[in-house]
Amino acid sequence: MSAAAETERAAGDEGVAAYRFLLALLAYAVPFIFILLPLILFLIQSFYYVEDGAIIHEFTLRNYERFFTGRGFVPVFFNTILLCFGVALITVVFGYPIAYLLASLRGRRKYVMMVIFVVPLMMSYIIKIYAIRAILGGNGFLNRILLHLGIIDQPLTFLIFNLNAVLVTLSIILLPFAVLPIFIALERIPRSVVDASADLGASAFQSFRDVVWPLSIQGTVVGGTFVFVLALGDFITPQMVGGMSGFTFGRIIYSQFGFAFNWPFGAALSVILLIVVLVAIVGMGLITRRRYQI
C-alpha cells in the first residue's frame, strides 16, 4: 500500500472517529442541558433566600430549616407520600387484571383494545379532571344515580374537594401508566412456559402463582413506581379537586413559585421531593434486578 493510500485511510479513520465523538457529545449534551443543568441550578437556588421581595444570593440553610421547623410542611409532605403510595397501590391492583386480560387476548382484538385503552392518554389532562369532577361532584352523575335509585337521601360530599377526591382522580388518570408496563411484562412471557406448567399438572392458579406472577413482577414494580412518581409531582389535580382539605406537597411548591414569589424555598422543597423520587427509582432498580427473568 502506498503512502498516499495510507494517509487517506488514516484521514478517513480520523473523520469517522470525530463523527462518532460528535454524536456521543450531542447525546450527552442534550440531557445535560435540559435535565441535569436545571436540576443543578435548582439545587444552587435552594441555598439562597428572599428578603423584602428580592432573592439574596448568599449561601444559607434557612430554607431547609424552615421545612423541618415550619408549621405544616412535614405533615403535608408525609401525607402526600402516603397518598401517592395509595394511588400506586390502587392502580396496580386494578391495572394488573386489566393488563392480564389484554395479554390473554389473541389476534386483532388485543391491539384494538390496547388502542382503546391508550386513547385517553392523548386527551387533555385538564379535560379528564373536569370529566371526573362532573362524576364525583355534589350534583354529579354518581350522586344523581344514587339519589334516583334511593340509595342515598342527600348528595355525598366526601367524594369531592378533599384527599379522597385527589386519590380517586389520580388513580383513574394514572391507571394506564400502570397497565402498560405490566402488559409488556406479561407479553414477554412465552406461552410455552405456561403450557409446560399445565402439562406438569399445575392448575391455572398454580401456574399464575409460580410462573406468571414471578415473571411479571418487574413490570408491576415499574408500573407502580411510575405512577408513584407521577402522582408525587402532580399539583394540578389537588388544585382542581382537592379543595382546602386536599392540600398536597406539590401545591405548596407551586404556591412558592407563584404568588409567594419565594423561589429559593420552592427550589428547596423541590430538591426534597426529588430525593424521594430518586429513592423510589433506586428501590425499583434494586427490586427489578432480582432473578424474575426468563
ABEGO torsion letter per residue (X at the ends): XBAAAAAAAAAAAAAAAAAAAAAAAAAAAAAAAAAAAAAAAAAAAAABBBBGGBBBBBBBAAAAAAAAABBGAAAAAAAAAAAAAAAAAAAAAAAAAAAAAAAABBEAAAAAAAAAAAAAAABBAAAAAAAAAAAABAABAAAAAAAAAGABABBBAAABGBAAAAAAAAAAAAAAAAAAAAAAAAAABBAAAAAAAAAAGBBAAAAAAAAAAAAAAAAAAAAAAAAAAAAAABAAAAAAAAEAAABBAAAAAAAAABAAGBAAAAAAAAAAAAAAAAAAAAAAAAAAABBBBX
